[in-house]
Amino acid sequence: MLVGNGDGFVSCDCGRRHWGLFGAAGLLLSDPRRGVLLQHRAGWTHEGGSWALPGGAVQPDETSAQAAARETEEETAVPGEAFRVLAQRADEHGTWRYTTVLATVLGDAARPRVTNAESTALRWVSPADVADYPLHSGFAAAWPELRGQLDRRLVLLVDAASVVGPRAGDGTNDPAGAVARLRDRLAVLAGVGVVAGDLDLDGVAGAAHWTWWPHVVLVAGGPPGEAGAGIEPAAGIETVAGGDGGIGAAVRAARAAGPGDHLVVVTAADRRREPVAEEATAVVDPAVLRRLLDACTPV
Ligand SMILES: [Zn+2]
């Protein structure tokens, strides 16, 4: 265990004491074939003997996701390269916060084993069986909500022309350049994450205490003269040509690639066609996306 200056107990507004001066975080690691990774907590820990997630105190120089990944590697030997982080849920107490970071395994690199004294066992458990375990009280309370989001991505499908406009909305008369700048700003947003409530996704992708790191699909190009043909992909950003089918074809392809994903389509009202409404989880106005981009990347 790394002993840092985030380690210590907090007397919380809720009347209890919690571990982590800057809050605590845990990793809910899911493997669609094996289940979710649970940790049997050592007897000396808080609520010792119960089952919960690998995790621990957040250090002052860390995000919750970084803390969850570090603690998981310390306790299970599963490195950060073995999974993809999809979302996080914050249990906010006012003076303290517990953040559950949801991740899906990549390939076969996740081979957990007990590596320190905080756990007595690690076990892949089918989601259907989790509630049968004697769970840590905080995890037990959060589990029903967490279970509904396992292995689901937030896919943000952006109709480039509707955001930058057919004539390069930034006034430079450089449509391809405008879409490339949009792509780069989306890459920043994908790294920072999106609060579900800020995209009006409270009902479909968790409430305001959920943050998602979206997979972005940028639909650029299409009818002759439209903005953005030939845009190269960037880190975390998939680019697809609009083509003759427009965004309808891109939306159908995204839905086929991830039937359980939260597929959020950003396009203007006059560009919404049948497949968009049928396949999308939500359709949001370009103005909503522009506000999010302005908040995390200076224009
Ligand atoms: Zn509390």
Residues whose N, C-alpha, C, O or C-beta is under 5 A from the ligand:
A	BS01	ZN	C12 D13 C14 H93
